[in-house]
């Protein structure tokens, strides 16, 4: 009886020794792999950011891809500690990949669309875009989602399938933009005087461009006013500043010139029967 107990104890000790060392080795590989993934991905990012023509969008993609690649290699090395053969592992992964692919068709579609976004780059990080009914500044483009931030600092996450499958309006793509302002004056006011006043406002703003040439034209005879369309070009970064400041400056200049900017009104004639 004592011999049987001793034999069992020896077997248990041997199993603990063998598998305990394997578990310790697997944990060590996992820790080293996790640290290596972070270090290698950071080093990749630093190296790519030194390349002049490499934009931040592709840099973040490659950093993420390198990190996940190192983690996959780490998991494979960890499993090999327990005697898992590479061929068997590949068969299992292939079967699991087929099953997961059928179950996650939408997610894989996001991955494919994410790759298309990174290849064709209709926008990059920092661009202000309108896509899939949302408008905001692009913060990140990953394999699954595109993250944006609205002007009032609301975070938006849009699946890549919705981004690639819809039209994209990129307000930051071109370096210059045109500012359109509509101004109305009274029918009794001097049109030429009003136009000269508006041209003077445009000339006094250094942010406006001379080429293309600014335009001030009468475009509509409204119910209550003669309407001008004012069009000036500026740098894309100055768009909102020029629009807000020039709208205010035109109103003040017309007031100073004695030109009336009317509000909707009606003249009512009463007819009294005898």
WOUR-V993341 format. One record per residue. N is the residue number from 0. OMEGA is omega in radians with two decimals (999 if undefined). BURIAL is I if it has 24 or more other ideal C-beta (glycine too) atoms within 12 Angstrom, else O. Layout:
<<N	OMEGA	BURIAL> <N	OMEGA	BURIAL>>
This chain:
<<0	3.14	O> <1	3.12	O> <2	3.12	O> <3	3.13	O> <4	3.13	O> <5	-3.14	O> <6	3.13	O> <7	3.13	O> <8	3.12	O> <9	3.12	O> <10	3.12	O> <11	3.13	O> <12	3.14	O> <13	3.13	O> <14	3.14	O> <15	-3.13	O> <16	-3.09	O> <17	-3.05	O> <18	3.09	O> <19	3.10	O> <20	3.12	O> <21	3.12	O> <22	3.11	O> <23	3.12	O> <24	3.13	O> <25	3.12	I> <26	3.12	O> <27	3.11	O> <28	-3.14	I> <29	-3.14	I> <30	-3.14	O> <31	3.14	O> <32	3.13	I> <33	3.12	O> <34	-3.13	O> <35	3.13	O> <36	3.13	I> <37	-3.09	O> <38	-3.11	O> <39	3.12	I> <40	3.09	I> <41	3.12	O> <42	3.09	O> <43	3.12	I> <44	3.13	I> <45	3.14	O> <46	-3.11	O> <47	-3.13	I> <48	3.07	O> <49	3.10	O> <50	-2.99	O> <51	-3.03	O> <52	3.13	O> <53	-3.12	O> <54	-3.03	O> <55	-3.14	I> <56	3.13	I> <57	3.12	I> <58	3.14	I> <59	3.12	I> <60	-3.13	I> <61	3.09	I> <62	3.13	I> <63	-3.13	I> <64	3.13	I> <65	-3.12	I> <66	-3.14	I> <67	3.10	O> <68	3.12	O> <69	3.13	I> <70	3.10	I> <71	3.10	O> <72	3.12	O> <73	3.13	I> <74	3.12	O> <75	3.10	I> <76	3.13	O> <77	3.13	I> <78	3.12	I> <79	3.09	O> <80	-3.12	O> <81	3.05	O> <82	3.11	O> <83	-3.12	O> <84	-3.10	O> <85	-3.13	O> <86	3.13	O> <87	-3.14	O> <88	3.12	O> <89	3.11	O> <90	3.13	O> <91	-3.14	O> <92	3.12	O> <93	3.12	O> <94	3.12	O> <95	3.13	O> <96	3.10	O> <97	3.14	O> <98	3.14	O> <99	3.13	O> <100	3.11	O> <101	-3.10	O> <102	-3.05	O> <103	-3.12	O> <104	3.14	O> <105	3.14	O> <106	3.11	O> <107	3.06	O> <108	3.08	O> <109	3.12	I> <110	3.14	I> <111	3.13	O> <112	3.07	I> <113	3.09	I> <114	3.12	O> <115	3.11	O> <116	-3.12	I> <117	3.13	I> <118	-3.05	O> <119	3.03	O> <120	3.05	I> <121	3.04	I> <122	3.13	I> <123	3.14	I> <124	-3.11	I> <125	3.11	I> <126	3.04	I> <127	-3.03	I> <128	2.98	I> <129	-3.06	I> <130	3.09	I> <131	3.11	I> <132	-3.14	O> <133	3.09	I> <134	3.14	I> <135	3.11	I> <136	-3.11	I> <137	-3.14	I> <138	-3.10	I> <139	3.05	I> <140	3.13	I> <141	-3.14	I> <142	-3.06	I> <143	-3.02	I> <144	2.98	I> <145	-3.10	I> <146	-3.14	I> <147	3.08	I> <148	-3.11	I> <149	3.13	O> <150	3.09	O> <151	2.99	O> <152	3.01	O> <153	-3.10	O> <154	-3.13	O> <155	3.08	I> <156	-3.09	O> <157	3.07	I> <158	-3.08	I> <159	3.13	I> <160	3.09	I> <161	3.13	I> <162	-3.09	I> <163	-3.10	I> <164	-3.13	O> <165	3.11	O> <166	-3.12	O> <167	3.06	I> <168	-3.10	O> <169	-3.12	O> <170	-3.07	I> <171	-3.03	I> <172	-3.14	O> <173	-3.08	O> <174	-3.14	O> <175	3.09	O> <176	3.12	I> <177	3.10	I> <178	3.10	I> <179	3.11	O> <180	3.10	I> <181	-3.12	I> <182	3.11	I> <183	3.06	I> <184	-3.13	I> <185	-3.13	O> <186	-3.11	O> <187	-3.09	O> <188	-3.11	I> <189	-3.09	O> <190	-3.10	I> <191	3.13	O> <192	3.12	O> <193	-3.14	I> <194	3.11	I> <195	3.12	O> <196	-3.14	I> <197	3.11	I> <198	3.10	I> <199	3.09	O> <200	-3.14	I> <201	-3.12	I> <202	-3.11	O> <203	3.13	O> <204	-3.08	I> <205	-3.13	O> <206	-3.14	I> <207	-3.10	I> <208	3.05	I> <209	3.13	O> <210	0.03	O> <211	-3.07	O> <212	3.08	O> <213	-3.12	I> <214	2.99	O> <215	-3.05	I> <216	3.03	O> <217	-3.05	I> <218	-3.09	O> <219	2.99	O> <220	-3.04	O> <221	3.14	O> <222	-3.04	O> <223	-3.04	O> <224	2.94	I> <225	-2.98	I> <226	3.04	I> <227	2.93	I> <228	3.14	O> <229	-3.12	I> <230	3.08	I> <231	3.12	I> <232	3.13	I> <233	3.03	I> <234	-3.11	O> <235	-3.12	I> <236	-3.10	O> <237	-2.97	I> <238	-3.04	I> <239	3.11	O> <240	3.12	O> <241	-3.10	I> <242	-3.11	I> <243	-3.08	O> <244	-3.10	I> <245	3.08	I> <246	3.12	I> <247	-3.09	O> <248	3.12	I> <249	3.11	I> <250	-3.12	I> <251	-3.13	O> <252	3.12	I> <253	3.07	I> <254	-3.13	O> <255	3.14	O> <256	-3.14	I> <257	3.11	O> <258	-3.05	I> <259	2.99	O> <260	-2.97	I> <261	2.98	O> <262	-3.09	O> <263	-3.14	O> <264	3.13	O> <265	3.03	O> <266	-3.08	O> <267	3.09	O> <268	3.12	O> <269	3.11	O> <270	-3.11	O> <271	3.13	O> <272	3.08	O> <273	999	O>>
